[in-house]
């Protein structure tokens, strides 16, 4: 944090808000910051070199294109953790894997082409390691906005706002049944964006062979944003470098009559990046999940204490992240 100037922090926030979908997006960012394109490019490259920005890329809503996904929880004995985590990390559909302080200590996200495919993967894991891998699929999205305020010293995330390159947050919306069929151009674009954009004047030029194809690709990107396929196109940051050195998953039980109310209120808390309603499994009573971030676990616990007291929640748990196994 000591390496970042006030300008760097403002730039980091703007890049998280989204890279403008234009031929020269850094020039637009420069106008917003009342600076020059050259300075924005230079400082963006510096943020990448410092590790503050992990990549300039895309976050994809896989459900919007018909893929199945879920959060998986398992209790793994300490002696088996290393080999199980290694096997999970090698699965093609695993993007995040965490060790958490709880009886259910291994938590990872899993994606497959279908629900049948998900079930087969989990069944195979259970048989291989003699443990139950429990699925917790999303029922409703309250918030999905992992943007960290670089100027807050790890105290708050960026406030919700209309984002330049992000579909409007589906706050309090059940999962949509409307799917987008990806054409070959869409697929090529998503594959390219997942690899990350270079910090150059025209970062989208690799998408086409000439000016016409580049412009057409930008139209496809905008369409995928509006249809909800692309959640965000911008800077993905290393939040530890911005002072957010701890995080925890808060879970609670909400009755059907209060599920939406509790989810909305949780999503509005300044340290919450993700908030969902998820299906339960036998022995797991909690249906509301929220990821909380900060610089001190004590602050997160105080936030939880205030929330559960105010909302009269009696069944809840806080699961701090013990180790990041894959991200």
C-alpha positions as CSV (number, residue, x, y, z in Angstrom):
1,X,0.0,0.0,0.0
2,X,2.9,2.4,0.7
3,X,3.9,2.1,-3.0
4,X,0.5,3.4,-4.2
5,X,-0.1,7.1,-4.8
6,X,-3.5,8.7,-4.5
7,X,-3.6,8.6,-8.3
8,X,-2.8,4.9,-8.3
9,X,-5.6,4.2,-5.9
10,X,-8.1,6.2,-8.0
11,X,-6.9,4.4,-11.1
12,X,-7.2,1.0,-9.5
13,X,-10.8,1.7,-8.5
14,X,-11.7,3.0,-12.0
15,X,-10.2,-0.1,-13.6
16,X,-12.2,-2.4,-11.3
17,X,-15.4,-0.5,-12.1
18,X,-14.8,-1.6,-15.7
19,X,-12.7,-1.2,-18.8
20,X,-14.8,0.9,-21.3
21,X,-15.8,-1.1,-24.3
22,X,-14.0,1.1,-26.9
23,X,-11.1,1.1,-29.2
24,X,-8.9,3.0,-26.8
25,X,-10.4,2.4,-23.3
26,X,-7.4,3.8,-21.4
27,X,-7.9,7.2,-23.1
28,X,-11.5,7.2,-21.7
29,X,-10.2,6.3,-18.2
30,X,-7.6,9.2,-18.6
31,X,-10.4,11.7,-19.3
32,X,-12.3,10.5,-16.2
33,X,-9.2,10.9,-14.1
34,X,-8.3,14.2,-15.8
35,X,-4.9,12.7,-16.8
36,X,-3.2,11.5,-20.0
37,X,-3.5,8.2,-21.7
38,X,0.3,7.7,-21.4
39,X,0.2,8.2,-17.7
40,X,-2.7,5.8,-17.3
41,X,-1.0,3.1,-19.3
42,X,2.3,3.6,-17.4
43,X,0.7,3.4,-14.0
44,X,-1.6,0.5,-15.0
45,X,1.5,-1.5,-16.0
46,X,3.1,-0.5,-12.7
47,X,0.1,-1.9,-10.8
48,X,0.3,-5.1,-12.7
49,X,4.1,-5.4,-12.0
50,X,3.4,-4.7,-8.3
51,X,0.9,-7.5,-8.3
52,X,-2.0,-5.2,-7.3
53,X,-3.7,-6.0,-10.5
54,X,-3.7,-9.8,-11.2
55,X,-5.1,-9.4,-14.7
56,X,-7.3,-7.3,-16.9
57,X,-10.0,-9.8,-17.9
58,X,-13.5,-11.0,-17.7
59,X,-15.7,-12.6,-15.1
60,X,-18.2,-15.0,-16.8
61,X,-21.7,-16.0,-15.6
62,X,-21.6,-19.6,-16.7
63,X,-25.2,-20.2,-15.8
64,X,-26.2,-17.7,-18.5
65,X,-24.8,-20.0,-21.2
66,X,-26.3,-23.2,-19.8
67,X,-23.4,-24.5,-17.7
68,X,-24.1,-26.0,-14.3
69,X,-22.2,-24.7,-11.2
70,X,-22.2,-25.1,-7.5
71,X,-20.4,-24.6,-4.3
72,X,-19.1,-27.8,-2.7
73,X,-18.4,-28.4,1.0
74,X,-16.6,-31.4,2.5
75,X,-15.1,-32.5,5.8
76,X,-11.6,-33.9,5.0
77,X,-9.4,-35.4,7.7
78,X,-6.2,-33.4,8.2
79,X,-4.0,-36.4,7.1
80,X,-5.9,-36.5,3.7
81,X,-6.2,-32.7,3.0
82,X,-3.1,-32.4,0.8
83,X,-4.0,-35.2,-1.6
84,X,-7.7,-34.3,-1.7
85,X,-7.0,-30.6,-2.4
86,X,-4.5,-31.5,-5.1
87,X,-7.0,-33.8,-6.8
88,X,-9.7,-31.1,-6.6
89,X,-7.4,-28.4,-8.0
90,X,-6.7,-30.6,-11.0
91,X,-10.4,-30.7,-12.0
92,X,-11.1,-28.6,-15.1
93,X,-14.2,-27.0,-13.6
94,X,-12.7,-25.8,-10.3
95,X,-11.9,-22.1,-10.2
96,X,-11.7,-21.4,-6.4
97,X,-10.7,-23.7,-3.6
98,X,-10.4,-22.7,0.1
99,X,-9.6,-24.2,3.4
100,X,-11.9,-22.8,6.1
101,X,-12.0,-23.0,9.9
102,X,-15.0,-25.3,10.3
103,X,-16.0,-29.0,10.5
104,X,-16.6,-28.6,6.8
105,X,-13.2,-27.4,6.0
106,X,-12.8,-27.8,2.2
107,X,-14.8,-25.4,0.0
108,X,-14.6,-25.1,-3.7
109,X,-16.6,-23.9,-6.7
110,X,-17.3,-26.5,-9.4
111,X,-18.5,-26.1,-13.0
112,X,-19.6,-28.6,-15.6
113,X,-21.6,-28.8,-18.8
114,X,-24.7,-30.1,-17.0
115,X,-26.1,-31.0,-13.7
116,X,-25.6,-34.7,-14.6
117,X,-21.9,-33.9,-15.1
118,X,-21.6,-32.1,-11.7
119,X,-23.3,-35.1,-10.0
120,X,-20.9,-37.5,-11.7
121,X,-17.8,-35.5,-10.6
122,X,-18.9,-35.3,-7.0
123,X,-19.9,-39.0,-6.9
124,X,-16.4,-39.9,-8.3
125,X,-14.7,-37.8,-5.6
126,X,-16.7,-39.3,-2.8
127,X,-15.9,-42.8,-4.0
128,X,-12.2,-42.1,-4.4
129,X,-11.7,-40.4,-1.0
130,X,-14.4,-41.9,1.1
131,X,-15.8,-38.5,2.0
132,X,-19.1,-36.8,1.2
133,X,-18.8,-33.8,-1.1
134,X,-22.0,-31.8,-0.5
135,X,-23.4,-29.5,-3.2
136,X,-24.8,-26.1,-2.4
137,X,-26.2,-24.6,-5.7
138,X,-27.3,-21.0,-5.9
139,X,-31.1,-20.4,-5.7
140,X,-31.0,-16.6,-5.7
141,X,-28.3,-13.9,-6.3
142,X,-28.3,-10.9,-4.0
143,X,-24.9,-9.5,-4.8
144,X,-21.9,-10.4,-7.0
145,X,-19.5,-7.4,-6.9
146,X,-15.9,-8.2,-5.9
147,X,-14.5,-4.6,-6.3
148,X,-12.2,-3.4,-3.5
149,X,-11.8,0.2,-2.6
150,X,-8.0,0.9,-2.9
151,X,-8.3,4.0,-0.8
152,X,-10.0,2.5,2.2
153,X,-7.0,0.6,3.8
154,X,-9.0,-2.7,3.7
155,X,-12.1,-1.3,5.3
156,X,-14.8,-1.3,2.6
157,X,-15.5,-2.4,-0.9
158,X,-16.5,-0.1,-3.7
159,X,-20.1,1.0,-3.6
160,X,-22.6,-0.4,-6.0
161,X,-22.9,1.8,-9.1
162,X,-23.7,1.6,-12.8
163,X,-20.6,-0.1,-14.2
164,X,-19.2,0.7,-17.6
165,X,-18.6,-2.9,-18.6
166,X,-20.7,-4.9,-16.2
167,X,-24.2,-6.2,-16.5
168,X,-26.5,-4.5,-14.0
169,X,-26.3,-6.6,-10.8
170,X,-29.2,-9.0,-10.5
171,X,-29.8,-8.0,-6.9
172,X,-32.6,-10.0,-5.3
173,X,-33.2,-11.9,-8.5
174,X,-33.8,-15.6,-8.9
175,X,-31.8,-17.4,-11.5
176,X,-32.9,-16.6,-15.0
177,X,-34.1,-19.3,-17.3
178,X,-33.2,-17.3,-20.4
179,X,-30.0,-18.6,-21.8
180,X,-27.8,-17.1,-24.5
181,X,-26.5,-19.4,-27.2
182,X,-22.9,-18.5,-27.9
183,X,-21.9,-18.3,-31.6
184,X,-18.4,-19.1,-32.7
185,X,-17.4,-15.4,-32.5
186,X,-18.7,-15.2,-28.9
187,X,-16.7,-18.2,-27.9
188,X,-13.5,-16.9,-29.5
189,X,-14.0,-13.6,-27.7
190,X,-14.6,-15.1,-24.3
191,X,-11.6,-17.4,-24.7
192,X,-9.4,-14.4,-25.5
193,X,-10.7,-12.3,-22.7
194,X,-10.2,-15.1,-20.2
195,X,-6.5,-15.1,-21.0
196,X,-6.3,-11.4,-20.1
197,X,-5.8,-8.1,-21.9
198,X,-2.5,-6.5,-22.6
199,X,-2.0,-3.0,-21.2
200,X,-1.7,-1.2,-24.6
201,X,-3.5,1.6,-26.3
202,X,-5.8,-0.8,-28.2
203,X,-6.2,-3.9,-26.0
204,X,-9.1,-5.3,-27.9
205,X,-7.4,-5.3,-31.3
206,X,-6.4,-9.0,-30.9
207,X,-10.0,-10.0,-31.4
208,X,-10.1,-9.2,-35.1
209,X,-8.0,-9.1,-38.2
210,X,-9.0,-5.5,-39.2
211,X,-10.9,-2.5,-37.9
212,X,-14.3,-3.9,-39.0
213,X,-13.8,-7.2,-37.2
214,X,-12.5,-5.3,-34.1
215,X,-15.6,-3.1,-34.0
216,X,-17.9,-6.1,-34.5
217,X,-16.1,-7.9,-31.6
218,X,-16.8,-4.9,-29.4
219,X,-20.5,-5.2,-30.3
220,X,-20.5,-8.8,-29.3
221,X,-18.9,-8.0,-26.0
222,X,-21.6,-5.3,-25.2
223,X,-24.3,-7.8,-26.1
224,X,-22.9,-10.4,-23.8
225,X,-22.7,-7.9,-21.0
226,X,-26.4,-6.9,-21.5
227,X,-27.5,-10.5,-21.7
228,X,-25.7,-11.3,-18.4
229,X,-23.0,-13.6,-19.9
230,X,-20.2,-11.3,-18.9
231,X,-20.4,-10.2,-15.2
232,X,-17.5,-7.8,-15.4
233,X,-14.7,-6.8,-17.7
234,X,-11.9,-5.0,-15.9
235,X,-9.2,-5.2,-13.3
236,X,-9.2,-8.3,-11.1
237,X,-7.1,-7.3,-8.1
238,X,-5.1,-9.0,-5.4
239,X,-7.1,-7.7,-2.5
240,X,-4.4,-8.6,0.0
241,X,-2.2,-6.0,-1.7
242,X,-4.9,-3.4,-1.0
243,X,-5.1,-4.1,2.7
244,X,-7.9,-6.7,2.6
245,X,-5.8,-9.4,4.4
246,X,-8.6,-11.4,5.9
247,X,-12.0,-12.8,4.8
248,X,-14.7,-15.1,6.0
249,X,-17.8,-16.7,4.8
250,X,-20.8,-15.8,6.9
251,X,-23.8,-18.2,6.8
252,X,-27.1,-18.0,8.5
253,X,-30.6,-19.6,8.5
254,X,-33.4,-17.4,7.2
255,X,-37.0,-18.5,7.2
256,X,-38.8,-18.5,3.8
257,X,-40.7,-15.3,4.7
258,X,-37.5,-13.4,5.5
259,X,-35.0,-14.9,3.0
260,X,-35.2,-11.9,0.6
261,X,-35.2,-9.4,3.3
262,X,-32.1,-10.9,5.0
263,X,-30.3,-11.3,1.7
264,X,-30.9,-7.7,0.7
265,X,-29.7,-6.3,4.0
266,X,-26.6,-8.5,4.0
267,X,-25.8,-7.5,0.4
268,X,-25.9,-3.8,1.4
269,X,-23.1,-4.2,4.0
270,X,-20.0,-2.4,2.8
271,X,-17.6,-5.4,3.4
272,X,-19.7,-8.0,1.5
273,X,-18.7,-8.9,-2.0
274,X,-20.9,-12.0,-2.7
275,X,-24.3,-12.8,-1.2
276,X,-26.5,-15.7,-2.2
277,X,-29.4,-17.9,-1.2
278,X,-28.3,-21.6,-1.6
279,X,-29.9,-24.9,-1.3
280,X,-29.2,-26.8,1.9
281,X,-28.0,-30.3,2.4
282,X,-28.8,-32.7,5.2
283,X,-27.2,-31.5,8.5
284,X,-26.6,-28.0,7.1
285,X,-29.3,-25.6,8.2
286,X,-27.9,-22.4,6.6
287,X,-29.4,-21.0,3.3
288,X,-27.9,-17.5,3.2
289,X,-24.2,-17.1,2.3
290,X,-22.1,-13.9,2.3
291,X,-18.4,-13.3,1.7
292,X,-16.9,-10.6,4.0
293,X,-13.5,-8.9,3.6
294,X,-11.4,-6.7,5.8
295,X,-8.1,-5.9,7.4
296,X,-8.9,-7.5,10.8
297,X,-11.0,-10.6,11.6
298,X,-12.2,-8.8,14.8
299,X,-13.9,-6.2,12.6
300,X,-15.6,-8.8,10.5
301,X,-16.9,-10.5,13.7
302,X,-18.1,-7.2,15.1
303,X,-20.0,-6.6,11.8
304,X,-21.6,-10.1,12.1
305,X,-22.5,-9.5,15.8
306,X,-24.3,-6.2,14.9
307,X,-26.1,-7.8,12.0
308,X,-27.4,-10.9,13.8
309,X,-28.5,-8.9,16.8
310,X,-30.4,-6.3,14.7
311,X,-32.0,-8.9,12.5
312,X,-32.7,-11.3,15.4
313,X,-30.8,-14.2,13.7
314,X,-30.1,-17.1,16.1
315,X,-28.7,-19.7,13.7
316,X,-25.5,-18.6,12.0
317,X,-21.7,-19.3,11.6
318,X,-18.6,-17.5,10.6
319,X,-16.0,-19.5,8.6
320,X,-12.7,-17.7,8.3
321,X,-10.5,-18.5,5.4
322,X,-7.5,-20.5,6.7
323,X,-5.7,-21.0,3.3
324,X,-6.3,-20.2,-0.3
325,X,-5.7,-23.5,-2.2
326,X,-6.7,-22.2,-5.7
327,X,-7.9,-19.0,-7.2
